[in-house]
Amino acid sequence: MKALAIGFTTLLAFATFSNAYAEERAAAPLEESPGYVDFGELAAEYGEPRVMIDVGSSLLRLIGAMDHEDPVAAATLRNMESVRVHVYDTHGKPDPAAERMKTMSSKLTSDAWERVVRVREDGERVDIFVKHDSDRIHGVTVMAVDEEEAVFINVLGDIDPSELSSVMERVDIDVDVDVDL
């Protein structure tokens, strides 16, 4: 599924960014992070998520402390705040997930998140939002819905946009991306 591939590719791309203040934020609840997004509950409609990944800063730092060929990736993992992924089977009924995505998109826009990707093609809907200030990205949220599944991803951190092109090259994304922050 293209939506899931886009979501996980984006997750991998942003997982290699540096996060200079994660240790300082680690003591604060994730909900207080400027990059946090509450996915809400789709369990009432779809049941429990088929995939649920919720990796916090402690585990990311532990993984980052292991030997890595890429020192930027190692430092990033040690300092990231959180990576959360929820995947629901939509069982051919994507409307509740699409409605949740629409509601979340409106809220993110009103909370000063910037939509950087919007896809509406062949029954697939993909939105990618970035929360940033003048020189840092604080969070990335990916939402993708189609007839088969609904994917919601939230990556929290203090991301340096200047590293975007090298990260895109590392994960072999062959797209000319112009990020103007």
Secondary structure, DSSP 8 states (H G I E B T S, - for coil): -HHHHHHHHHHHHHTTS--TTHHHHHTS-GGGSTT-------HHHH-S-SEEEEEEHHHHHHHHHS--S-HHHHHHHHH--EEEEEEEE-TT--HHHHHHHHHHHHHHHHTTEEEEEEEEETTEEEEEEEEE-SS-EEEEEEEEE-SSEEEEEEEEEEE-GGGHHHHHHHTT--S------
